[in-house]
Amino acid sequence: MDPLLDLAERAAAHLTGTGQVLIVRERTVTAQGAEQRLRHTFTAVHGDRAWAETTDRTDDSALRAAARTASRMAQGRRAWRSGGLPHTAAPAPPTEVDERLFGLTPAQVGSIDGEYERRTTPLRGLAPAGPAAVVTAEVAIASTLGVRQYERRAHLR
């Protein structure tokens, strides 16, 4: 199992009642440097109402606090109307991901030439010197209804 999906399952265990956790890890690498973001979005459903709470921390106390807040707020007047959560996840359509794009360093991004884009993707508007950035994303979803999903994506920007 993927560590990000493991984290989503650990986070979902903090939810009371019906809910799900969506975790997105996004990494942007340019020739000047790299930036990574990790977001956990807890969505709790209470009857026909829902609330989402987000945190970027991965410790159990932060996950528990976000889950409690989402669950409490889903029962309040400010919660939005919800049709509930899906009970099963449709398999994600397979996507072609160039695994070489994951883990690149700024120096490697700076050396990608325009030929790479012409051979691998139908991108338009990139300068011949190469892409401005390589963006990779991993998404994991775990719900109290048994949904487990993991996906990786990458693109040149």
HUPEBEL-V56893 format. One record per residue. N is the residue number from 1. RES is the residue in three letters. PHI is phi in degrees with one decimal (* if undefined). NEAR is the number of other C-alpha atoms within 10 Angstrom. Layout:
N:RES:PHI:NEAR
N:RES:PHI:NEAR
This chain:
1:MET:*:6
2:ASP:-78.1:10
3:PRO:-57.9:9
4:LEU:-69.0:18
5:LEU:-68.7:22
6:ASP:-58.6:15
7:LEU:-64.0:19
8:ALA:-62.1:29
9:GLU:-67.2:22
10:ARG:-62.0:17
11:ALA:-67.3:27
12:ALA:-64.4:25
13:ALA:-64.1:18
14:HIS:-82.3:21
15:LEU:-75.6:26
16:THR:-107.4:16
17:GLY:81.2:13
18:THR:-89.6:18
19:GLY:-178.9:26
20:GLN:-148.3:29
21:VAL:-122.9:32
22:LEU:-112.8:22
23:ILE:-116.2:25
24:VAL:-123.5:21
25:ARG:-111.4:17
26:GLU:-121.1:18
27:ARG:-126.9:20
28:THR:-116.7:21
29:VAL:-122.9:25
30:THR:-119.9:20
31:ALA:-64.0:17
32:GLN:-89.0:12
33:GLY:162.2:13
34:ALA:-130.3:16
35:GLU:-137.5:10
36:GLN:-127.6:12
37:ARG:-127.4:11
38:LEU:-132.0:16
39:ARG:-126.2:16
40:HIS:-112.6:24
41:THR:-115.1:23
42:PHE:-93.8:31
43:THR:-115.8:25
44:ALA:-109.5:34
45:VAL:-119.6:29
46:HIS:-129.0:22
47:GLY:63.5:14
48:ASP:-103.6:13
49:ARG:-121.8:19
50:ALA:-144.6:26
51:TRP:-148.5:24
52:ALA:-117.6:22
53:GLU:-131.4:19
54:THR:-119.5:18
55:THR:-142.3:16
56:ASP:-110.8:15
57:ARG:-92.2:13
58:THR:-114.5:16
59:ASP:-74.8:9
60:ASP:-59.2:12
61:SER:-66.4:11
62:ALA:-70.3:14
63:LEU:-63.9:27
64:ARG:-62.9:18
65:ALA:-63.8:15
66:ALA:-65.0:24
67:ALA:-64.2:29
68:ARG:-63.5:18
69:THR:-62.5:19
70:ALA:-60.3:26
71:SER:-64.0:26
72:ARG:-65.8:17
73:MET:-68.8:21
74:ALA:-64.4:25
75:GLN:-92.4:18
76:GLY:-95.5:13
77:ARG:-68.9:8
78:ARG:-81.9:11
79:ALA:-66.9:19
80:TRP:-90.8:16
81:ARG:-69.8:14
82:SER:-135.8:15
83:GLY:-91.0:11
84:GLY:92.3:15
85:LEU:-107.2:18
86:PRO:-67.3:12
87:HIS:-83.5:11
88:THR:-137.6:12
89:ALA:-98.2:15
90:ALA:-67.8:9
91:PRO:-57.0:9
92:ALA:-67.3:9
93:PRO:-62.9:7
94:PRO:-62.2:7
95:THR:-119.3:10
96:GLU:-78.7:9
97:VAL:-119.7:14
98:ASP:-80.6:14
99:GLU:-60.3:11
100:ARG:-64.7:8
101:LEU:-77.5:18
102:PHE:-79.9:18
103:GLY:83.3:12
104:LEU:-67.3:18
105:THR:-92.7:16
106:PRO:-55.1:17
107:ALA:-63.9:13
108:GLN:-68.2:13
109:VAL:-63.9:22
110:GLY:-64.9:20
111:SER:-95.9:12
112:ILE:-67.8:17
113:ASP:-101.9:14
114:GLY:-60.8:14
115:GLU:-62.5:11
116:TYR:-58.4:11
117:GLU:-65.1:17
118:ARG:-67.5:13
119:ARG:-82.1:9
120:THR:-110.2:9
121:THR:-144.4:11
122:PRO:-85.3:7
123:LEU:-83.5:13
124:ARG:-119.5:9
125:GLY:85.6:7
126:LEU:-83.1:14
127:ALA:-68.7:10
128:PRO:-57.4:12
129:ALA:-73.1:12
130:GLY:124.6:18
131:PRO:-76.5:23
132:ALA:-76.5:18
133:ALA:-159.8:20
134:VAL:-110.1:24
135:VAL:-116.0:21
136:THR:-119.6:23
137:ALA:-141.0:18
138:GLU:-122.9:17
139:VAL:-128.3:19
140:ALA:-130.3:23
141:ILE:-130.0:26
142:ALA:-136.3:26
143:SER:-126.3:27
144:THR:-73.1:20
145:LEU:-96.6:15
146:GLY:98.8:14
147:VAL:-74.9:17
148:ARG:-136.4:19
149:GLN:-145.5:18
150:TYR:-140.4:18
151:GLU:-150.7:18
152:ARG:-121.3:18
153:ARG:-139.8:17
154:ALA:-150.0:21
155:HIS:-154.7:17
156:LEU:-100.3:18
157:ARG:-123.3:15
